[in-house]
Amino acid sequence: MSSKASKNNPEARGKVTELRKYNGKAVKPVLFIQRGVGRYIAAMFEDGTMAIDKTTKLPIAYKNV
């Protein structure tokens, strides 16, 4: 019998994607939760500050970066 490859083997997983850039700075995905707004994956800079949209004053969604 042939053996199946383990799904938990880190070498079998795909390549890690690099972080996206916003205004020339790398941003990472974080979960943003606020009552009345909802919850979504937002963009946060490496120094811990959120990438804020100037018009809505809310963090920018990571998928829109």
MOPAC internal coordinates of N, CA, C and O (Angstrom, degrees):
PM7 1SCF
backbone

  N    0.0000 0     0.00 0     0.00 0    0    0    0
  C    1.4471 1     0.00 0     0.00 0    1    0    0
  C    1.5215 1   110.41 1     0.00 0    2    1    0
  O    1.2310 1   121.24 1   -32.91 1    3    2    1
  N    1.2933 1   115.23 1   147.09 1    3    2    1
  C    1.4601 1   118.86 1   176.09 1    5    3    2
  C    1.5265 1   108.95 1   -91.10 1    6    5    3
  O    1.2310 1   120.70 1   -34.40 1    7    6    5
  N    1.2984 1   116.26 1   145.60 1    7    6    5
  C    1.4646 1   119.87 1  -179.46 1    9    7    6
  C    1.5197 1   110.06 1   -91.35 1   10    9    7
  O    1.2310 1   121.18 1   -35.31 1   11   10    9
  N    1.3217 1   115.36 1   144.69 1   11   10    9
  C    1.4627 1   120.40 1   177.41 1   13   11   10
  C    1.5209 1   109.33 1   -82.97 1   14   13   11
  O    1.2310 1   120.63 1   -32.64 1   15   14   13
  N    1.2828 1   116.40 1   147.36 1   15   14   13
  C    1.4621 1   120.79 1   176.01 1   17   15   14
  C    1.5271 1   108.42 1   -74.72 1   18   17   15
  O    1.2310 1   120.66 1   -38.55 1   19   18   17
  N    1.3074 1   116.35 1   141.45 1   19   18   17
  C    1.4510 1   121.18 1  -178.98 1   21   19   18
  C    1.5216 1   110.11 1   -72.88 1   22   21   19
  O    1.2310 1   120.82 1   -43.12 1   23   22   21
  N    1.3235 1   116.04 1   136.88 1   23   22   21
  C    1.4625 1   119.68 1   177.44 1   25   23   22
  C    1.5265 1   111.61 1   -75.54 1   26   25   23
  O    1.2310 1   120.53 1   167.57 1   27   26   25
  N    1.3294 1   116.59 1   -12.43 1   27   26   25
  C    1.4617 1   120.63 1  -179.47 1   29   27   26
  C    1.5200 1   112.76 1   -93.78 1   30   29   27
  O    1.2310 1   120.10 1  -177.27 1   31   30   29
  N    1.3087 1   117.42 1     2.73 1   31   30   29
  C    1.4549 1   121.74 1  -179.86 1   33   31   30
  C    1.5311 1   108.88 1   -75.54 1   34   33   31
  O    1.2310 1   119.17 1   -63.85 1   35   34   33
  N    1.3374 1   119.19 1   116.15 1   35   34   33
  C    1.4631 1   120.72 1  -178.06 1   37   35   34
  C    1.5264 1   113.37 1   -62.18 1   38   37   35
  O    1.2310 1   119.88 1   154.02 1   39   38   37
  N    1.3375 1   117.84 1   -25.98 1   39   38   37
  C    1.4614 1   120.50 1   179.94 1   41   39   38
  C    1.5207 1   111.47 1   -73.30 1   42   41   39
  O    1.2310 1   119.93 1   159.72 1   43   42   41
  N    1.3290 1   117.74 1   -20.28 1   43   42   41
  C    1.4578 1   121.58 1  -179.85 1   45   43   42
  C    1.5251 1   112.01 1   -85.35 1   46   45   43
  O    1.2310 1   120.25 1   166.89 1   47   46   45
  N    1.3188 1   117.12 1   -13.11 1   47   46   45
  C    1.4604 1   120.26 1  -179.66 1   49   47   46
  C    1.5175 1   110.18 1   -76.94 1   50   49   47
  O    1.2310 1   120.95 1   -17.00 1   51   50   49
  N    1.3269 1   115.79 1   163.00 1   51   50   49
  C    1.4560 1   120.96 1   179.81 1   53   51   50
  C    1.5158 1   112.26 1   -71.93 1   54   53   51
  O    1.2310 1   121.24 1    -9.43 1   55   54   53
  N    1.3075 1   115.24 1   170.57 1   55   54   53
  C    1.4570 1   121.66 1   178.83 1   57   55   54
  C    1.5252 1   110.12 1   -66.09 1   58   57   55
  O    1.2310 1   120.29 1   -39.60 1   59   58   57
  N    1.3099 1   117.04 1   140.40 1   59   58   57
  C    1.4575 1   121.93 1   178.51 1   61   59   58
  C    1.5255 1   108.26 1   -69.92 1   62   61   59
  O    1.2310 1   121.09 1   -48.87 1   63   62   61
  N    1.3181 1   115.52 1   131.13 1   63   62   61
  C    1.4610 1   119.07 1   179.71 1   65   63   62
  C    1.5223 1   109.44 1   -76.98 1   66   65   63
  O    1.2310 1   120.62 1   -31.75 1   67   66   65
  N    1.3107 1   116.42 1   148.25 1   67   66   65
  C    1.4596 1   119.84 1   179.08 1   69   67   66
  C    1.5160 1   109.71 1   -81.34 1   70   69   67
  O    1.2310 1   120.75 1   -20.94 1   71   70   69
  N    1.3213 1   116.18 1   159.06 1   71   70   69
  C    1.4505 1   121.49 1  -178.46 1   73   71   70
  C    1.5196 1   110.70 1   -68.20 1   74   73   71
  O    1.2310 1   120.87 1   -30.88 1   75   74   73
  N    1.3036 1   115.94 1   149.12 1   75   74   73
  C    1.4634 1   121.26 1   178.07 1   77   75   74
  C    1.5247 1   109.34 1   -80.13 1   78   77   75
  O    1.2310 1   120.88 1   -15.86 1   79   78   77
  N    1.3254 1   115.92 1   164.14 1   79   78   77
  C    1.4674 1   120.93 1  -178.80 1   81   79   78
  C    1.5242 1   109.50 1  -117.88 1   82   81   79
  O    1.2310 1   121.12 1   -39.63 1   83   82   81
  N    1.3314 1   115.46 1   140.37 1   83   82   81
  C    1.4579 1   122.96 1   175.51 1   85   83   82
  C    1.5108 1   107.24 1  -132.86 1   86   85   83
  O    1.2310 1   120.39 1   -58.68 1   87   86   85
  N    1.3225 1   116.86 1   121.32 1   87   86   85
  C    1.4751 1   123.37 1  -175.81 1   89   87   86
  C    1.5262 1   111.42 1    53.91 1   90   89   87
  O    1.2310 1   120.31 1  -142.75 1   91   90   89
  N    1.3183 1   117.01 1    37.25 1   91   90   89
  C    1.4459 1   122.04 1   176.55 1   93   91   90
  C    1.5198 1   115.24 1    81.44 1   94   93   91
  O    1.2310 1   119.73 1  -179.77 1   95   94   93
  N    1.3261 1   118.12 1     0.23 1   95   94   93
  C    1.4647 1   121.73 1   179.63 1   97   95   94
  C    1.5266 1   109.07 1  -113.29 1   98   97   95
  O    1.2310 1   120.82 1   -35.21 1   99   98   97
  N    1.3212 1   116.04 1   144.79 1   99   98   97
  C    1.4624 1   121.07 1   178.39 1  101   99   98
  C    1.5234 1   109.66 1   -71.67 1  102  101   99
  O    1.2310 1   120.63 1   -42.94 1  103  102  101
  N    1.3302 1   116.41 1   137.06 1  103  102  101
  C    1.4607 1   121.90 1   176.04 1  105  103  102
  C    1.5190 1   108.84 1  -122.96 1  106  105  103
  O    1.2310 1   121.19 1   -30.31 1  107  106  105
  N    1.3308 1   115.32 1   149.69 1  107  106  105
  C    1.4569 1   120.21 1   177.71 1  109  107  106
  C    1.5218 1   108.93 1  -119.84 1  110  109  107
  O    1.2310 1   120.33 1   -24.41 1  111  110  109
  N    1.3330 1   116.98 1   155.59 1  111  110  109
  C    1.4614 1   120.20 1  -178.70 1  113  111  110
  C    1.5241 1   111.96 1   -80.08 1  114  113  111
  O    1.2310 1   120.71 1   -43.36 1  115  114  113
  N    1.3290 1   116.25 1   136.64 1  115  114  113
  C    1.4645 1   122.96 1   175.04 1  117  115  114
  C    1.5290 1   108.02 1  -138.31 1  118  117  115
  O    1.2310 1   120.81 1   -25.07 1  119  118  117
  N    1.3216 1   116.06 1   154.93 1  119  118  117
  C    1.4581 1   120.78 1   177.94 1  121  119  118
  C    1.5220 1   108.94 1   -83.91 1  122  121  119
  O    1.2310 1   120.51 1   -56.17 1  123  122  121
  N    1.3360 1   116.64 1   123.83 1  123  122  121
  C    1.4651 1   122.67 1   178.64 1  125  123  122
  C    1.5216 1   108.00 1  -108.00 1  126  125  123
  O    1.2310 1   120.38 1   -53.40 1  127  126  125
  N    1.3294 1   116.87 1   126.60 1  127  126  125
  C    1.4656 1   122.15 1   179.09 1  129  127  126
  C    1.5232 1   108.36 1  -129.50 1  130  129  127
  O    1.2310 1   120.74 1   -52.64 1  131  130  129
  N    1.3367 1   116.19 1   127.36 1  131  130  129
  C    1.4641 1   120.86 1   175.66 1  133  131  130
  C    1.5173 1   108.40 1  -147.55 1  134  133  131
  O    1.2310 1   121.01 1   -47.56 1  135  134  133
  N    1.3079 1   115.67 1   132.44 1  135  134  133
  C    1.4557 1   120.25 1   179.09 1  137  135  134
  C    1.5279 1   109.67 1   -62.80 1  138  137  135
  O    1.2310 1   120.54 1   -44.99 1  139  138  137
  N    1.3021 1   116.57 1   135.01 1  139  138  137
  C    1.4524 1   121.72 1  -179.43 1  141  139  138
  C    1.5174 1   113.10 1    89.33 1  142  141  139
  O    1.2310 1   120.26 1   159.74 1  143  142  141
  N    1.3242 1   117.10 1   -20.26 1  143  142  141
  C    1.4658 1   121.55 1   179.52 1  145  143  142
  C    1.5204 1   109.87 1  -105.88 1  146  145  143
  O    1.2310 1   120.67 1   136.41 1  147  146  145
  N    1.3138 1   116.32 1   -43.59 1  147  146  145
  C    1.4504 1   121.64 1  -178.53 1  149  147  146
  C    1.5112 1   110.91 1   116.02 1  150  149  147
  O    1.2310 1   121.16 1    19.40 1  151  150  149
  N    1.3289 1   115.38 1  -160.60 1  151  150  149
  C    1.4568 1   120.66 1   179.49 1  153  151  150
  C    1.5133 1   108.96 1  -134.53 1  154  153  151
  O    1.2310 1   121.20 1   -42.71 1  155  154  153
  N    1.3189 1   115.32 1   137.29 1  155  154  153
  C    1.4560 1   121.88 1   179.19 1  157  155  154
  C    1.5153 1   109.59 1  -158.85 1  158  157  155
  O    1.2310 1   120.67 1   -13.68 1  159  158  157
  N    1.3183 1   116.33 1   166.32 1  159  158  157
  C    1.4521 1   121.81 1   177.47 1  161  159  158
  C    1.5231 1   107.49 1   -82.08 1  162  161  159
  O    1.2310 1   120.83 1   -61.01 1  163  162  161
  N    1.3369 1   116.01 1   118.99 1  163  162  161
  C    1.4609 1   122.32 1  -177.31 1  165  163  162
  C    1.5262 1   109.98 1  -110.47 1  166  165  163
  O    1.2310 1   120.88 1   -11.00 1  167  166  165
  N    1.3191 1   115.92 1   169.00 1  167  166  165
  C    1.4654 1   122.24 1  -179.97 1  169  167  166
  C    1.5181 1   109.93 1   -98.58 1  170  169  167
  O    1.2310 1   121.05 1   -47.90 1  171  170  169
  N    1.3527 1   115.60 1   132.10 1  171  170  169
  C    1.4523 1   121.35 1   177.84 1  173  171  170
  C    1.5250 1   108.72 1  -128.97 1  174  173  171
  O    1.2310 1   120.63 1   -44.10 1  175  174  173
  N    1.3329 1   116.40 1   135.90 1  175  174  173
  C    1.4587 1   120.99 1   178.58 1  177  175  174
  C    1.5216 1   110.35 1   -70.16 1  178  177  175
  O    1.2310 1   120.72 1   -15.64 1  179  178  177
  N    1.3153 1   116.23 1   164.36 1  179  178  177
  C    1.4627 1   122.12 1  -179.44 1  181  179  178
  C    1.5244 1   112.41 1   -61.38 1  182  181  179
  O    1.2310 1   119.83 1   151.87 1  183  182  181
  N    1.3368 1   117.92 1   -28.13 1  183  182  181
  C    1.4682 1   120.45 1  -178.65 1  185  183  182
  C    1.5309 1   113.19 1   -82.50 1  186  185  183
  O    1.2310 1   119.78 1   178.38 1  187  186  185
  N    1.3294 1   118.02 1    -1.62 1  187  186  185
  C    1.4588 1   121.84 1   176.18 1  189  187  186
  C    1.5102 1   115.04 1   101.58 1  190  189  187
  O    1.2310 1   119.16 1   176.19 1  191  190  189
  N    1.3253 1   119.21 1    -3.81 1  191  190  189
  C    1.4634 1   121.21 1   178.14 1  193  191  190
  C    1.5225 1   109.78 1   -89.32 1  194  193  191
  O    1.2310 1   121.27 1   -31.63 1  195  194  193
  N    1.3108 1   115.17 1   148.37 1  195  194  193
  C    1.4653 1   120.49 1  -179.25 1  197  195  194
  C    1.5272 1   110.07 1   -83.48 1  198  197  195
  O    1.2310 1   120.76 1   -30.85 1  199  198  197
  N    1.3243 1   116.16 1   149.15 1  199  198  197
  C    1.4620 1   122.14 1   173.62 1  201  199  198
  C    1.5322 1   106.56 1   -82.99 1  202  201  199
  O    1.2310 1   120.17 1   -71.57 1  203  202  201
  N    1.3285 1   117.27 1   108.43 1  203  202  201
  C    1.4644 1   123.20 1  -172.24 1  205  203  202
  C    1.5286 1   110.60 1   -99.38 1  206  205  203
  O    1.2310 1   120.99 1   -43.79 1  207  206  205
  N    1.3382 1   115.72 1   136.21 1  207  206  205
  C    1.4584 1   122.17 1   173.69 1  209  207  206
  C    1.5277 1   107.76 1   -79.61 1  210  209  207
  O    1.2310 1   119.90 1   -49.81 1  211  210  209
  N    1.3248 1   117.79 1   130.19 1  211  210  209
  C    1.4646 1   121.75 1  -174.79 1  213  211  210
  C    1.5247 1   112.89 1   -69.07 1  214  213  211
  O    1.2310 1   119.86 1   149.53 1  215  214  213
  N    1.3251 1   117.87 1   -30.47 1  215  214  213
  C    1.4610 1   119.72 1  -176.99 1  217  215  214
  C    1.5217 1   112.84 1   -80.72 1  218  217  215
  O    1.2310 1   120.13 1   137.81 1  219  218  217
  N    1.3339 1   117.35 1   -42.19 1  219  218  217
  C    1.4619 1   120.08 1  -176.95 1  221  219  218
  C    1.5219 1   113.31 1   -95.67 1  222  221  219
  O    1.2310 1   120.01 1   166.46 1  223  222  221
  N    1.3286 1   117.58 1   -13.54 1  223  222  221
  C    1.4709 1   123.61 1  -177.58 1  225  223  222
  C    1.5296 1   112.09 1    62.07 1  226  225  223
  O    1.2310 1   120.23 1  -157.13 1  227  226  225
  N    1.3426 1   117.17 1    22.87 1  227  226  225
  C    1.4683 1   123.06 1   177.75 1  229  227  226
  C    1.5194 1   109.10 1  -115.06 1  230  229  227
  O    1.2310 1   119.98 1   -22.18 1  231  230  229
  N    1.3321 1   117.65 1   157.82 1  231  230  229
  C    1.4669 1   119.94 1   176.76 1  233  231  230
  C    1.5216 1   111.61 1   -62.20 1  234  233  231
  O    1.2310 1   120.91 1   -34.26 1  235  234  233
  N    1.3176 1   115.87 1   145.74 1  235  234  233
  C    1.4540 1   122.59 1  -179.29 1  237  235  234
  C    1.5249 1   108.99 1   -77.21 1  238  237  235
  O    1.2310 1   120.42 1   -42.19 1  239  238  237
  N    1.3207 1   116.80 1   137.81 1  239  238  237
  C    1.4652 1   121.23 1   176.55 1  241  239  238
  C    1.5238 1   109.74 1   -65.38 1  242  241  239
  O    1.2310 1   120.80 1   -41.63 1  243  242  241
  N    1.3207 1   116.08 1   138.37 1  243  242  241
  C    1.4734 1   121.28 1  -177.15 1  245  243  242
  C    1.5219 1   111.10 1   -61.87 1  246  245  243
  O    1.2310 1   120.06 1   146.74 1  247  246  245
  N    1.3314 1   117.49 1   -33.26 1  247  246  245
  C    1.4629 1   120.27 1  -179.21 1  249  247  246
  C    1.5325 1   112.31 1   -70.51 1  250  249  247
  O    1.2310 1   119.89 1   162.31 1  251  250  249
  N    1.3350 1   117.81 1   -17.69 1  251  250  249
  C    1.4682 1   121.70 1   179.26 1  253  251  250
  C    1.5109 1   113.29 1   -91.31 1  254  253  251
  O    1.2310 1   120.19 1   177.63 1  255  254  253
  N    1.3226 1   117.24 1    -2.37 1  255  254  253
  C    1.4764 1   121.12 1  -179.63 1  257  255  254
  C    1.5029 1   109.09 1   -81.16 1  258  257  255
  O    1.2310 1   120.10 1   180.00 1  259  258  257

